[in-house]
Amino acid sequence: MDHNPKLSYTSALVLQTISSGYSYGFDIMDVTGLPSGTVYPALRRLEQQELIKSSWEMERAAFSEQRPARKYYKLTREGKETLAKALERYTLFEQLVSAEKSKRR
């Protein structure tokens, strides 16, 4: 296991988005503008690299909102460290996610 993986721009953007509080696939797609065919493979890779971990929500919550159960993602300690290093390389993230948050308010 490489304990300091170089992240692609997409993977770093997904990590940044999760770090900002958007924790399930559709939300991540909405914020980043990336298609599901990009987001879900990135989530799987990040989980394999142990940079994020996932958990399914309670079926009851999804059922009460009449939708499928969501799989929520959060950064691991390793993911937070990797993201901090990636942010030094990719300076656009902070601006992108901040702009997206202000659009949603």
C-alpha positions as CSV (number, residue, x, y, z in Angstrom):
1,M,0.0,0.0,0.0
2,D,1.4,3.3,-1.1
3,H,1.0,5.6,2.0
4,N,1.4,8.8,0.0
5,P,-0.6,8.2,-3.2
6,K,-0.5,10.8,-5.9
7,L,-4.1,11.7,-6.6
8,S,-5.6,12.5,-9.9
9,Y,-7.4,15.8,-10.1
10,T,-10.7,14.0,-10.1
11,S,-9.9,11.9,-7.0
12,A,-8.7,14.9,-5.2
13,L,-11.8,16.8,-6.1
14,V,-14.0,14.0,-4.9
15,L,-12.0,13.9,-1.6
16,Q,-12.4,17.7,-1.2
17,T,-16.1,17.4,-1.8
18,I,-16.6,14.7,0.8
19,S,-14.4,16.7,3.2
20,S,-16.8,19.7,2.6
21,G,-19.8,17.7,3.8
22,Y,-21.2,16.2,0.6
23,S,-21.2,12.6,1.6
24,Y,-23.1,10.4,-0.9
25,G,-22.7,9.8,-4.6
26,F,-25.5,11.9,-6.1
27,D,-24.5,14.9,-3.9
28,I,-20.9,14.6,-5.1
29,M,-22.0,14.4,-8.7
30,D,-24.2,17.5,-8.2
31,V,-21.4,19.6,-6.6
32,T,-18.6,18.6,-8.9
33,G,-20.6,18.3,-12.1
34,L,-18.9,15.0,-12.8
35,P,-21.0,12.1,-14.3
36,S,-21.7,8.9,-12.3
37,G,-19.4,7.0,-14.6
38,T,-16.5,9.1,-13.2
39,V,-17.7,9.6,-9.5
40,Y,-18.5,6.0,-8.6
41,P,-15.3,4.4,-9.9
42,A,-13.3,7.2,-8.1
43,L,-15.2,6.4,-4.9
44,R,-14.3,2.7,-5.2
45,R,-10.6,3.5,-5.9
46,L,-10.5,5.9,-2.9
47,E,-12.0,3.3,-0.7
48,Q,-9.6,0.6,-1.9
49,Q,-6.7,3.1,-1.1
50,E,-8.3,3.5,2.4
51,L,-8.6,7.2,1.9
52,I,-12.4,7.1,2.5
53,K,-14.7,4.6,4.1
54,S,-18.4,4.0,3.5
55,S,-21.5,3.0,5.4
56,W,-25.1,2.4,4.3
57,E,-27.8,4.6,5.9
58,M,-30.6,2.9,7.8
59,E,-33.3,1.5,5.4
60,R,-36.0,3.3,7.4
61,A,-34.6,6.7,6.6
62,A,-34.6,6.0,2.9
63,F,-38.0,4.4,3.0
64,S,-39.5,7.3,4.8
65,E,-38.2,9.6,2.1
66,Q,-39.3,7.1,-0.6
67,R,-35.9,6.6,-2.2
68,P,-33.2,4.0,-2.3
69,A,-30.8,3.7,0.7
70,R,-27.7,6.0,0.3
71,K,-24.1,4.9,0.8
72,Y,-22.4,7.6,2.8
73,Y,-18.6,8.3,2.5
74,K,-16.2,10.0,4.9
75,L,-12.5,10.6,4.9
76,T,-10.1,8.5,6.9
77,R,-7.2,10.0,8.7
78,E,-5.0,8.9,5.7
79,G,-7.6,10.5,3.4
80,K,-7.4,13.9,5.2
81,E,-3.5,13.8,5.1
82,T,-3.6,12.9,1.4
83,L,-6.1,15.7,0.6
84,A,-4.0,18.3,2.5
85,K,-1.0,17.3,0.2
86,A,-3.2,17.4,-2.9
87,L,-4.6,20.8,-2.0
88,E,-1.0,22.1,-2.2
89,R,-0.9,20.9,-5.8
90,Y,-4.4,21.8,-6.9
91,T,-5.3,25.2,-5.7
92,L,-8.7,25.4,-7.5
93,F,-10.5,23.1,-5.1
94,E,-11.1,25.6,-2.3
95,Q,-12.5,28.1,-4.8
96,L,-14.7,25.5,-6.6
97,V,-16.2,24.1,-3.4
98,S,-16.7,27.5,-1.8
99,A,-18.4,28.8,-5.0
100,E,-20.6,25.7,-5.1
101,K,-21.7,26.1,-1.4
102,S,-22.6,29.8,-2.0
103,K,-24.7,28.8,-5.1
104,R,-26.7,26.3,-3.0
105,R,-27.7,28.8,-0.3
